[in-house]
Amino acid sequence: MEEDMYFLDEEDETQHLLTLYEASLSEHKKPIYLDDYQVMLLSDYYMEHRNVTNAMQVAQYGLTLHPDNDELLTSLASIYYECNNFTEAHYLLASITTPQPESVLLEAELFLFESNLQQANRVVQKLPHPLDEYTLIKLICLFFQANYPKEAKKWIDKGLKLYPDSVEIALTESKYEMEMGNYDEAIQQLNKLIDTDPFNATLWNFLASCYLLKESYDKVIEACDYAIVANDNEPKTYYYRCKAYLMLENVEKAMEDLDRFIEFDFKNDDSNTEVLICEIAAILIGLSEFEKASIVFKKNTDLLKDKIETALSVEEKNLFIELLLESLRGQALSLYRIKAFDLARLICKEIKKIDPEDSTTYQIEGQIFLSKEQKKEAIEAFEKSFNSTPTTLTLYEICSIFIEHYDLNNALVYAQRAYDMNPDFELAKKLTKIIKQAVDQLNNCGQEVTEEQFKKIVDEITKQISPEDILSSYTDLFPNLK
């Protein structure tokens, strides 16, 4: 078998090995012999294709053939980590007799994930010193990913002394400045790096992301254009430019870049594509581009359904389900806004199959009923929304829906209920007062009020509620919200 594979490259070797391995299991009910390198090839292949059962099976089989093999122990520990089985991962890593950078970094990552910074720092001391550049960069990135930028900075400073000419380590210093909100400093550093390597797409993408945080959208587009010249296969470039175009309300160009982003980025199973797409769709809703938002949410739900099928753990599956619910809610709301009521109701039914008590779904159904002048059914739906999530915020949201539909009497009912439930909710107090004044004004007009006058009075209510009022009220409801 080794002779057969001698002249194959790694990809062909993996496919050939996979065929032999699976055929042996099928025909003889037992696997062929694998050396440690072949075990790693097959295990990595299965994980890349999100087949965690087979990956774990082949890694465990490898350890029966090569017990105490540190690389195989690390590989199996990594699989357990991906499956959120931290106990087994810790156990395997602790049994490694000669720690290598890969196993040390994995163990440190485990402790960081468990918010045990002290233990992670102890584990890091096992690394051989001085650290090679590759390991140092991985360690810095590890602290960034775990949201410990100041710990990352300690290693960045060491790295700059050890490898003063390293572009990659200098780039982590720019990332640190971005994390700290020092955008001008980060931009200055990135421009210096770009001067030395103008065809480095990674540098241009970092610059684009920094300008995005700074809300300099024209500069984002400019940086992305240069990044594409350097390398047109970087998915994040299209995401950054898409978002910049949206903020400049150039929807058509944004949609073109979004399509490119989805096409590229979903090839990477570990990406957070779905979160970013939801963010783009939410911006489209804010721009009242409801039809386009519904299309984007539909793309996202399709991607998420595929990911749910291949989730590596229960926790990961639940995360994808939450993202799916968020995307379906957005899709239903967008369809309601373009008056595609039947389609919106179908999406609401799909949501309720996953979560029968979803409060937002009942609110969307209530709005559909109001649009069809089915007030009784609408109120029933809103009451189900409140019963599902009995909070002041829910009552305020229902009140706002009635205002949008020019129903002041029911708006007043829900504003008053919100205020009665929480007298400290200032927005409910203010709304109740304003709506009462509007109702009195309408009553004084008697039968002479026209539809145009009526809408004008109602519109005045919304004008009196500023974004600052809404933000401060959310802060009152959620004191820990920053």
NUVEXBA-978688 format. One record per residue (C-alpha): residue number from 1; z, x, y. Coordinates in pm, 1 decimal, always signed. Each point is the difference from the previous one (the first is absolute). Layout:
k;c3;c1;c2
NUM;Z;X;Y
...
***
This chain:
k;c3;c1;c2
1;+0.0;+0.0;+0.0
2;+82.1;+283.5;+239.2
3;-343.7;+150.9;-65.1
4;-165.0;-336.2;+75.9
5;+167.8;-12.9;+340.3
6;-30.7;+364.1;+93.0
7;-296.5;-45.2;+233.0
8;+109.5;-331.8;+155.1
9;+133.7;-29.9;+354.7
10;+339.6;-166.7;+47.6
11;-134.7;-351.4;+56.2
12;-230.4;+13.5;-303.7
13;+273.2;+164.2;-206.1
14;+239.5;-282.2;+86.6
15;-253.0;-266.8;-99.2
16;-81.4;+178.6;-325.6
17;+368.3;+45.3;-78.3
18;+73.8;-362.8;+87.5
19;-267.2;-119.7;-241.7
20;+138.8;+213.2;-284.3
21;+363.0;-94.2;+74.7
22;-57.2;-375.9;+17.9
23;-233.3;+0.7;-302.1
24;+267.6;+177.4;-203.9
25;+259.5;-255.7;+103.7
26;-235.0;-283.9;-88.7
27;-124.6;+135.2;-332.5
28;+295.2;+197.3;-132.3
29;+289.3;-162.7;+187.2
30;+112.7;+341.5;+117.4
31;-113.5;+231.5;+280.2
32;-183.1;+329.4;-37.0
33;+176.2;+328.3;+68.8
34;+11.2;+87.2;+371.5
35;+102.2;+324.1;+163.7
36;+216.8;-25.9;+313.0
37;-299.8;+26.8;+235.4
38;-179.3;-284.5;-179.0
39;+312.4;-216.2;+14.6
40;+8.4;+51.8;+376.9
41;-371.0;-85.3;+31.5
42;+38.5;-329.5;-184.0
43;+328.1;-94.1;+165.8
44;-144.9;+65.3;+346.5
45;-312.1;-199.4;-87.6
46;+200.7;-303.5;-107.7
47;+220.0;+13.2;+312.1
48;-306.0;+34.5;+222.7
49;-131.0;-321.1;-157.5
50;+343.5;-164.5;+29.7
51;+47.0;-31.4;-376.2
52;+366.0;+93.9;-0.4
53;+64.9;-102.5;-362.5
54;-259.2;+238.7;-139.0
55;+98.8;+275.9;+242.4
56;+360.8;-19.5;-113.7
57;-104.2;-22.0;-364.4
58;-212.4;+314.3;+9.7
59;+262.6;+192.9;+201.8
60;+274.1;-93.6;-249.0
61;-229.1;+93.5;-290.4
62;-67.7;+334.3;+170.9
63;+371.0;+75.3;+12.4
64;+31.3;-59.4;-373.8
65;-266.6;+267.2;-47.1
66;+130.6;+232.6;+270.7
67;+373.1;-65.6;+46.0
68;+168.3;+153.2;+304.7
69;-336.3;+58.8;+169.9
70;+98.0;-2.4;+367.6
71;-339.2;-118.6;+127.0
72;-2.5;-295.4;-239.9
73;+360.6;-86.1;+88.0
74;-97.1;-1.8;+368.1
75;-307.0;-211.9;-71.5
76;+199.0;-261.3;-193.7
77;+272.5;+0.9;+267.5
78;-269.5;-67.4;+259.8
79;-121.5;-301.1;-199.0
80;+353.4;-137.6;-23.6
81;+38.9;+53.9;+374.5
82;-322.5;-193.0;+67.9
83;+142.6;-281.4;-215.7
84;+329.2;+5.3;+194.7
85;+193.1;+113.9;-307.1
86;+204.9;+257.0;+191.9
87;+265.5;+47.5;-268.1
88;-253.4;+125.7;-256.6
89;-177.1;+210.3;+262.3
90;+327.3;+170.4;+100.1
91;+91.1;+57.5;-365.1
92;-332.7;+172.3;-79.5
93;+6.6;+216.8;+312.1
94;+357.1;+108.8;-73.0
95;-111.5;+122.3;-343.2
96;-255.3;+242.9;+143.0
97;+119.3;+353.7;-64.6
98;-226.0;+190.6;+238.2
99;-57.6;-209.1;+313.9
100;-345.1;+35.1;+153.2
101;-97.1;-115.3;+351.4
102;-156.9;-321.4;-131.9
103;+311.3;-108.5;-191.2
104;+233.2;+100.8;+286.2
105;-204.5;-195.8;+255.8
106;-6.2;-305.2;-229.0
107;+378.4;+14.0;-46.2
108;+49.1;+36.4;+375.9
109;-232.5;-296.4;+57.4
110;+209.4;-208.0;-239.2
111;+318.5;+74.4;+191.4
112;-168.7;-66.1;+334.7
113;-124.9;-334.8;-129.3
114;+362.3;-78.3;-87.7
115;+102.4;+106.9;+356.3
116;+200.2;+292.0;-137.3
117;-102.8;+267.6;+250.2
118;+288.8;+232.7;-87.3
119;-94.9;+15.3;-367.9
120;-369.2;+36.9;+86.2
121;+79.2;+303.8;+214.7
122;+199.7;+152.2;-287.6
123;-293.8;-48.1;-236.6
124;-239.7;+161.4;+248.4
125;+203.3;+320.0;-22.8
126;-139.2;+44.2;-352.8
127;-342.0;+76.7;+148.6
128;-102.0;+367.2;-10.9
129;+24.3;+174.9;+336.2
130;-192.2;+77.0;+204.9
131;-191.9;-321.7;-58.8
132;-373.8;+19.9;-42.4
133;-200.5;-188.3;+263.8
134;-108.3;-284.4;-232.0
135;+355.2;-77.3;-118.7
136;+134.5;+22.9;+354.0
137;-253.3;-255.0;+128.2
138;+80.2;-236.7;-289.3
139;+371.4;+30.1;+78.5
140;-55.8;-73.2;+369.9
141;-211.9;-304.9;-88.0
142;+270.8;-116.1;-239.4
143;+258.4;-14.6;+278.0
144;-245.4;-178.5;+229.4
145;-78.0;-262.1;-265.6
146;+371.4;-58.3;-56.4
147;+46.9;-48.0;+376.8
148;+199.9;+318.0;+60.1
149;-207.9;+161.8;+278.2
150;+282.8;+227.8;+117.2
151;+38.7;+141.9;-350.9
152;-376.5;+52.4;-6.9
153;+23.6;+187.8;+330.2
154;+237.3;+257.1;-150.1
155;-263.6;+89.8;-258.8
156;-281.3;-13.8;+255.9
157;+179.5;+267.2;+206.2
158;+40.7;+217.5;-308.8
159;-364.7;-54.0;-88.4
160;-123.3;+99.7;+345.5
161;+186.3;+330.7;-35.4
162;-124.5;+63.7;-353.8
163;-359.4;-113.8;+57.9
164;-74.1;+20.1;+374.0
165;-376.2;-40.5;-56.4
166;+24.2;-308.1;-221.9
167;-185.6;-298.8;+149.7
168;+163.9;-234.2;-253.8
169;+354.9;+97.6;+100.0
170;-89.7;-13.6;+370.2
171;-130.4;-351.5;-67.8
172;+338.9;-104.5;-141.6
173;+156.0;+112.3;+329.8
174;-235.4;-238.4;+183.4
175;+99.4;-274.8;-243.5
176;+365.1;+65.7;+80.9
177;-67.9;-38.5;+374.1
178;-176.3;-329.3;-74.0
179;+295.3;-120.9;-207.9
180;+229.2;+81.1;+291.7
181;-222.2;-188.2;+245.1
182;-109.7;+316.8;+181.2
183;-366.0;-101.4;+1.7
184;-117.0;+224.0;+284.7
185;+151.9;+305.4;-169.8
186;-162.4;-97.7;-331.3
187;-339.1;-51.9;+168.1
188;+24.1;+338.5;+170.2
189;+76.1;+171.2;-332.4
190;-278.5;-186.7;-181.4
191;-258.0;+92.7;+262.9
192;+91.1;+366.8;-43.2
193;-47.7;-30.9;-376.0
194;-332.6;-180.4;+47.1
195;-121.3;+283.2;+223.6
196;+41.8;+236.7;-295.0
197;-149.0;-240.6;-259.0
198;-218.5;-264.8;+171.3
199;-151.3;-134.3;-324.0
200;+334.4;-82.8;-161.7
201;+2.6;-380.6;-42.7
202;+371.5;-2.6;-80.5
203;+81.8;+142.9;+344.0
204;-218.5;-258.0;+174.7
205;+164.1;-280.2;-200.4
206;+346.4;+118.4;+97.2
207;-113.6;+7.3;+361.8
208;-139.2;-354.2;-33.7
209;+327.4;-126.8;-150.9
210;+194.3;+158.8;+283.0
211;-220.8;-160.5;+265.2
212;+42.3;-331.0;-184.2
213;+377.0;+26.5;+31.8
214;-47.9;+86.0;+366.9
215;-228.3;-306.0;+38.6
216;-285.5;+214.3;+136.6
217;-265.3;-194.8;-188.6
218;-313.1;+160.0;+150.9
219;+140.0;+338.9;-102.4
220;+61.3;-132.4;-352.6
221;-366.1;-96.7;-33.0
222;-112.4;+336.4;+136.8
223;+220.6;+191.8;-246.9
224;-121.8;-215.9;-289.9
225;-364.3;+60.1;+95.7
226;+61.0;+375.5;-24.0
227;+188.1;-45.1;-329.3
228;-301.1;-184.3;-149.0
229;-231.2;+281.6;+106.4
230;+227.9;+240.0;-189.0
231;+41.1;-226.7;-304.1
232;-119.7;-360.0;-28.7
233;+197.6;-59.2;-320.1
234;+349.8;-16.0;+150.9
235;+117.2;-365.0;-28.3
236;+278.4;+20.8;+259.3
237;-258.6;+90.5;+266.9
238;-152.5;-345.4;-32.5
239;+341.6;-167.8;+6.3
240;+100.9;+178.4;+321.5
241;-330.4;-79.2;+169.6
242;+8.8;-359.4;-125.7
243;+340.9;-54.4;+153.4
244;-103.3;+164.9;+328.0
245;-309.1;-221.1;+23.5
246;+216.2;-307.1;-61.5
247;+243.0;+95.6;+273.8
248;-304.0;+31.2;+230.2
249;-115.9;-342.1;-132.1
250;-322.6;+139.7;-145.3
251;+28.5;-211.6;-313.0
252;-346.8;+57.9;-144.9
253;+34.4;+378.6;-10.9
254;+355.3;-36.7;-132.0
255;-123.5;-212.3;-291.7
256;-264.9;+259.6;-86.6
257;+265.9;+270.8;-20.4
258;+235.3;-224.5;-196.2
259;-268.6;-51.5;-266.5
260;-44.9;+376.8;-26.2
261;+375.9;+51.9;-20.0
262;+40.2;-246.1;-288.1
263;-296.9;+150.1;-182.8
264;+145.1;+352.2;+15.1
265;+372.8;-39.5;-7.0
266;+48.1;-237.8;-289.2
267;-135.8;+268.2;-232.3
268;+342.8;+160.6;+43.2
269;+244.1;-214.2;-198.7
270;+299.8;+149.4;+180.1
271;-123.5;-97.3;+345.8
272;+162.6;-263.3;+219.7
273;-336.3;-161.0;+69.9
274;+131.3;-356.7;-25.4
275;+272.4;+50.6;+260.7
276;-252.0;+144.5;+245.4
277;-251.6;-279.4;-63.1
278;+271.1;-261.1;+63.0
279;+76.8;+175.8;+326.3
280;-367.2;-15.3;+105.0
281;-21.2;-369.1;-95.1
282;+313.8;-75.5;+203.4
283;-160.1;+163.3;+305.7
284;-308.8;-218.9;-53.2
285;+225.0;-308.8;+4.1
286;+152.6;+125.6;+325.7
287;-354.4;+21.6;+141.6
288;-68.4;-358.7;-119.9
289;-267.0;+135.1;-235.8
290;+116.8;-237.3;-271.6
291;-319.6;-17.6;-205.0
292;-19.4;+379.1;-25.6
293;+374.3;+16.0;-74.5
294;-44.8;-244.5;-289.3
295;-276.3;+221.7;-146.0
296;+217.4;+311.9;+29.2
297;+301.3;-172.9;-157.9
298;-225.3;-120.7;-285.4
299;-113.8;+358.4;-67.1
300;+362.4;+108.4;-0.8
301;+113.7;-268.9;-244.4
302;-274.8;+105.2;-242.2
303;+111.9;+364.2;+20.3
304;+364.0;-94.5;-53.1
305;-69.8;-220.7;-301.1
306;-164.0;+299.6;-167.4
307;+299.5;+220.4;+83.5
308;+248.8;-252.1;-137.7
309;-181.6;+17.8;-334.3
310;+38.2;+379.8;-11.8
311;+348.3;+41.9;+152.0
312;+193.9;+293.1;-144.3
313;+340.9;-170.0;+14.8
314;+169.1;-334.5;+62.3
315;+103.4;+124.0;+344.4
316;-355.5;+97.8;+89.8
317;-131.7;-332.7;-129.2
318;+253.1;-190.7;+211.6
319;-101.7;+201.6;+305.2
320;-366.5;-88.4;-55.5
321;+95.6;-367.4;-46.5
322;+182.6;+1.3;+336.2
323;-305.3;+156.5;+164.5
324;-220.8;-258.9;-172.2
325;+215.3;-283.1;+136.2
326;-22.6;+146.2;+349.1
327;-377.3;+26.8;-28.0
328;-35.5;-353.6;-138.2
329;+213.3;-139.2;+284.3
330;-225.3;+175.4;+249.4
331;-307.7;-134.8;-175.8
332;+136.1;-356.6;+0.2
333;+95.3;+19.9;+368.2
334;-341.9;+141.0;+95.0
335;-178.4;-275.6;-192.8
336;+216.9;-262.4;+170.1
337;-92.3;+144.8;+339.5
338;-372.5;-38.4;-71.4
339;+66.9;-356.5;-124.6
340;-85.2;+82.8;-361.4
341;+288.0;-224.3;-101.5
342;-95.5;-57.9;-364.8
343;-37.2;+373.6;-63.8
344;+328.7;+66.7;+178.9
345;+175.6;-256.6;-220.7
346;-141.9;+169.4;-311.6
347;+143.7;+333.1;+114.1
348;+335.3;-169.9;+68.5
349;+0.2;-134.6;-356.1
350;-71.2;+351.2;-128.4
351;+296.9;+133.7;+197.6
352;+230.6;-270.5;-136.2
353;-95.0;+93.8;-355.5
354;+146.0;+344.2;+73.0
355;+286.7;-114.5;+223.6
356;+63.5;-377.5;+2.2
357;+254.0;+37.1;+281.4
358;-214.6;+198.1;+246.0
359;+105.7;-127.4;+342.6
360;-306.1;+120.3;+191.1
361;-235.9;-182.0;-236.8
362;+168.1;-333.2;+72.3
363;-36.2;+69.4;+372.8
364;-373.4;+64.7;-41.8
365;-33.4;-323.4;-199.1
366;+193.3;-180.6;+272.5
367;-247.6;+123.9;+260.4
368;-290.8;-120.4;-214.0
369;+157.6;-345.6;-24.7
370;+54.9;-10.3;+378.2
371;-364.5;+91.7;+55.8
372;-93.2;-295.9;-222.2
373;+246.3;-223.0;+192.9
374;+214.8;-42.7;-310.9
375;+330.6;+35.6;+180.6
376;+222.7;-134.0;-278.5
377;-138.9;+250.1;-251.8
378;+26.5;+276.9;+259.9
379;+370.4;-64.8;+61.0
380;+62.5;-7.0;-376.4
381;-168.4;+340.8;-28.8
382;+202.4;+140.6;+291.1
383;+323.2;-126.3;-153.0
384;-91.7;+175.2;-326.7
385;-57.6;+316.2;+204.7
386;+346.9;-31.7;+155.4
387;+167.1;-83.7;-332.2
388;-160.0;+311.4;-148.8
389;+110.8;+222.2;+289.7
390;+274.4;-183.7;+193.2
391;+13.8;+223.2;+306.3
392;-12.9;-42.5;+376.1
393;-323.4;+195.8;+1.7
394;-166.9;-250.3;-235.6
395;+96.0;-286.6;+231.2
396;-135.4;+190.3;+300.2
397;-330.0;+64.4;-182.9
398;-36.3;-371.3;-82.7
399;+81.3;-87.9;+361.3
400;-275.2;+236.5;+116.1
401;-250.2;-164.8;-237.5
402;+74.3;-343.9;+145.9
403;-44.2;+138.6;+352.9
404;-336.8;+143.3;-102.5
405;-96.5;-347.1;-124.8
406;+123.7;-166.2;+321.0
407;+277.8;-193.3;-175.5
408;+290.6;+43.4;+240.5
409;+231.7;-253.8;-160.1
410;+8.7;+180.3;-335.4
411;-0.8;+337.5;+175.0
412;+315.7;-108.7;+181.8
413;+161.4;-111.1;-328.1
414;-49.8;+343.0;-161.2
415;+93.2;+193.4;+315.1
416;+324.3;-197.0;+19.5
417;+69.6;+59.2;-370.0
418;-56.3;+372.5;+49.6
419;+239.8;+5.0;+293.4
420;+262.4;-208.6;-185.6
421;-23.1;+235.4;-297.5
422;+44.2;+309.4;+215.4
423;+110.2;-55.1;+362.8
424;-43.8;+374.8;+60.0
425;-374.6;-28.7;-66.0
426;-108.8;+21.0;+364.1
427;-365.0;-87.2;-60.2
428;+94.1;-329.6;-169.0
429;+230.6;-80.1;+290.5
430;-275.0;+74.0;+252.6
431;-262.1;-192.4;-198.9
432;+222.3;-306.0;-32.8
433;+52.3;-9.3;+378.5
434;-371.4;+49.9;+81.2
435;-121.1;-259.7;-252.2
436;+252.2;-256.6;+123.9
437;-128.3;+50.2;+353.6
438;-360.0;-41.5;-120.2
439;+85.4;-319.4;-193.3
440;+172.7;-143.2;+308.5
441;-302.8;+92.2;+210.0
442;-231.2;-178.0;-243.0
443;+224.8;-307.9;-12.9
444;-5.7;-17.8;+378.6
445;-379.8;-1.5;-8.9
446;+6.6;-315.3;-212.6
447;-333.4;-124.1;-130.7
448;-199.3;+177.3;+270.4
449;+11.7;+348.0;-153.9
450;-337.9;+123.2;-127.6
451;-53.8;+223.4;-302.6
452;-93.3;+285.0;+233.3
453;+322.5;-43.9;+201.6
454;+200.1;-20.0;-320.6
455;-144.4;+327.1;-133.9
456;+58.0;+166.4;+334.9
457;+369.8;-92.9;-9.7
458;+33.3;+128.8;-357.0
459;-183.9;+321.8;+84.3
460;+252.9;+61.3;+276.0
461;+271.1;+15.2;-267.3
462;-164.3;+289.4;-178.9
463;-53.0;+183.6;+328.9
464;+375.0;-9.9;+64.4
465;+75.3;+176.9;-327.7
466;-74.4;+368.4;+50.9
467;-47.8;+261.5;-275.9
468;+326.5;+153.6;+123.0
469;+178.4;-329.5;-75.4
470;-137.3;+0.6;-354.7
471;+87.3;+366.9;-57.6
472;+354.2;-38.5;+132.4
473;+52.0;-309.3;-216.9
474;-113.2;+183.9;-311.3
475;+244.5;+275.9;+93.7
476;+276.9;-260.0;+32.2
477;-83.7;-135.2;-345.7
478;-37.4;+344.4;-156.6
479;+243.9;+241.9;+173.3
480;-110.5;+289.2;-222.4
481;-364.5;-39.4;+104.3
482;-107.4;+297.7;+213.2
***
